[in-house]
Each structure stands twice: as structure tokens, then as C-alpha cells.
Amino acid sequence: MSRRFCFALDLKDDPALIAEYRKYHERIWPEVTQSLKDSGIEDLEIYLAGTRMFMIMEVNESFSFEKRAKADQQNPKVQAWEQLMWRFQRALPEAKPDEKWLRMERIFELEP
């Protein structure tokens, strides 16, 4: 059974930077994609409206945020990707100094 998590993050308000960010996401580095899959992420989508990004992540039972963070810290390619992406990104106002993507709280679910 998979679980879903949603996150938000902003991009810097610069059309050239946003265009460049979009280009990078047309061809994510294979090491980054592999690290996502290895951590138990089964599906991941990012949506953009203006400068606000919304990420939906579907994970399997083996996924844990702690294991993912530890694996990311030990992966130089993931670290390089994250550093590169931070050129384009801007933390949300309520983010703590070390936070990027903020996990969102579900406040409504349509019942079947």
C-alpha cells in the first residue's frame, strides 16, 4: 500500500531562472532519479503555478524520511543536484533556516 505526501516550495521570481529550472527537470540526472527510486519513492510529480511549486510523492512501505535524508547526505550527486537547484529555489516564508520543500497538511479529502 502506498502513501502520498505533498510539499510546497517557491522558485525565485525570475523568468530566465524559471525557464532554466524547467529545462533541468526535462532531464533529471540519472543518479538522482535512481536515488529517489532506491529510497522507496514510486512516483513523484512537480507542478508549477507562477513561482509556487507543488510536489506529490507516492512512496511504498520501505520509505522513511530519515533513511532518505541519510542516503542523500551520503550521495555526492544528490548533494550536487540539491545545491544546483537551490540557485533557482526560494524557501517559503514559514520555512526554518534548513528547510526547503515544506510538507503540506491535507485538510480535505473527497469521500468515495
HELIX and SHEET records of a PDB file:
HELIX    1   1 PRO A   15  TYR A   24  1                                  10    
HELIX    2   2 PRO A   30  ASP A   38  1                                   9    
HELIX    3   3 PHE A   65  GLN A   73  1                                   9    
HELIX    4   4 PRO A   76  TRP A   86  1                                  11    
SHEET    1   A 4 ILE A  41  ALA A  49  0                                        
SHEET    2   A 4 ARG A  52  VAL A  59 -1                                        
SHEET    3   A 4 ARG A   3  LEU A  11 -1                                        
SHEET    4   A 4 GLN A  89  ARG A  90 -1                                        
SHEET    1   B 4 ILE A  41  ALA A  49  0                                        
SHEET    2   B 4 ARG A  52  VAL A  59 -1                                        
SHEET    3   B 4 ARG A   3  LEU A  11 -1                                        
SHEET    4   B 4 LEU A 102  ARG A 103 -1                                        
END                                                                             
